[in-house]
Amino acid sequence: MSKTPNDSFLQRHPLLITFAFITLCLFPVMLMRDFTPDNELRYLQIADEAIENGNIFAFTLGGEPYADKPPLYLWIVILSKLLLGKHSMFLLSLFSLIPAFVIIWIMDRWASLKKPADRVGVAFMMMTCVLFLGASVILRMDMLMTMFIVLALYSFWQLYEGTGVERRQQILLPVWIFMALFTKGPVGILMPPLAIICFLWRKGRLRETGRYLGWKTWGIIALLCAVWFTGVYLDGGKDYLNNLLFHQTMGRAVNSFHHKEPFWYYFVAILYIVAPYMFLLLGSLVFSLCHPERSEGSARSEGAGDRESFFRITIVSTFVMLSLFSGKLAIYLAPIMPFLVLLFVEVLKRTGWKKWMTWSLAVPSGLIVLLSLAILLVLIFGENISKVSELLEPYSFIRSPMVRFAAFLLLTGFSLALYYLFKGKPNFTLILMGASMLLAVYSASSVLPQANDWIGYGAVCKTISPEETVATVYMRRPQPMKVYLGRDIKDYGNDFKAFHDVEIQGRTSESGPLVLVTRTKRLKSDEALGSFAEANPHWFVGPYCIVSVETEDFIEEEGLAQ
């Protein structure tokens, strides 16, 4: 039978169709979501201060030096603001999503799969690993760094296999390593050389290290670092450079002042960062460790065996290195996720689809079917159950028909995935799992305009007038509200008494109107705060309470106090 033009296009460009589908599903999230206070909004504040102060290499946050991160991602935020005149969630999200697509594309080339259905299935698997999917839309530099790490290791592989233009790859390898360092920090410069050295040692070719990590490689990296550090010194001085090179790097690695976790933290975290494929991917890793391929007598080429060995060594060496660091977050495991998927592909090529693989997908798929069914029933009948209705009352947007439809999509998609899984069609299973997750995100994202009250500070700040002074109590990282308000706020941490002493008893008629932003749940736990809110006009936005006090109220309060 002759192929139709459409069939020909689908067969020749399966990844292009996959990327278009993913973009469509994530488009509402990228367009409508508010910036989160923890990191995204802080990056915007850093960018605003850099534009205001004319800084390029040395940054500040709230006027204090901020040497936590290299400049590349912050430059992207700055340039987007300069181009558009405002911060754009959609534009900045592209710098997470496009690197994700580049990673999947490289993974596809590296895996050398032939069938379009297999290529799409593996792409969906990569994209819908929980952490990978989240990092593809959240505004962080982790996906960008992971892309550069993957590019660096792929350049090494082309040199090792002799498949790339040697002269070009010898230059690109150190450039990619530096770009990974320039994006996020030490992991970018540690992971690729560690994986390369461990692999060459395992192959008994350690003497060849200089071919890949010789004077040219380190010379290029050193030259680029010299340019960077010179810029930092000229822009921020000796103290800022010392903070960047030693305090931040050594502090996070040896005795972290942020995110300090025990050695075994990642052994638990890895179970959920690659969900719902954790049993399949980790099972493939265990299988590869316990049954490493022997090139001699193998039906596959030596290169294929080397590929599996390289992926396995990259995962294990990076995992051990990150576990030795004091500072730990689940997102730090992002660079090993592509190699977990690639390792599974290599194991699958060697062994074929096994029964344990079926059950490793069936168990989490079955759990998601049950969970989505339970969510659907709660959303439909929960109003008739007083405790459930009371629990969901603050989140009225969850009862939206589109959220119910999202749960239905998960229920239907994973049910069909189970059917095809036991029918012996794992590629369709992976496609159905990935597609249903992405379609569920698309459907549920319709409630983002309401959910944004709980995600960020944008909705809160819209209710505050330009002439009002803003103070906060019991708020997490409220300083970046400046991005929305255009002015600094006064944060009193968890000390309402300090706020009252300074802002109420210490103000005069010339001080002007005041707004206090706090968490609603604190109105009950802090009686003084609750009484203050009741005595003044106040309103609620999501989980926050905003209390407005006019100048006359200050004078009256002062008179009563006297």
KAWO-V631664 format. One record per run of one state. SS is the DSSP state (a for helix, b for strand, c for the rest). FROM is the first residue (numbers start at 1). TO is the last residue. If there is no record, write none. Layout:
ss = [SS/SS]
from = [FROM/FROM]
to = [TO/TO]
This chain:
ss = [c/a/c/a/c/a/c/b/c/b/c/a/c/a/c/a/c/a/c/a/c/a/c/a/c/a/c/a/c/b/c/a/c/a/c/a/c/b/c/a/c/a/c/a/c/a/c/a/c/a/c/b/c/a/c/b/c/a/c/b/c/a/c/a/c/b/c/b/c/a/c]
from = [1/5/13/14/33/40/54/59/62/64/67/72/85/89/112/116/128/130/136/142/162/166/184/186/203/206/214/215/254/260/261/265/274/278/291/302/325/327/328/330/352/355/385/386/400/401/423/426/456/458/463/469/473/479/486/490/492/496/505/514/520/522/526/527/535/537/542/544/550/551/562]
to = [4/12/13/32/39/53/58/61/63/66/71/84/88/111/115/127/129/135/141/161/165/183/185/202/205/213/214/253/259/260/264/273/277/290/301/324/326/327/329/351/354/384/385/399/400/422/425/455/457/462/468/472/478/485/489/491/495/504/513/519/521/525/526/534/536/541/543/549/550/561/562]
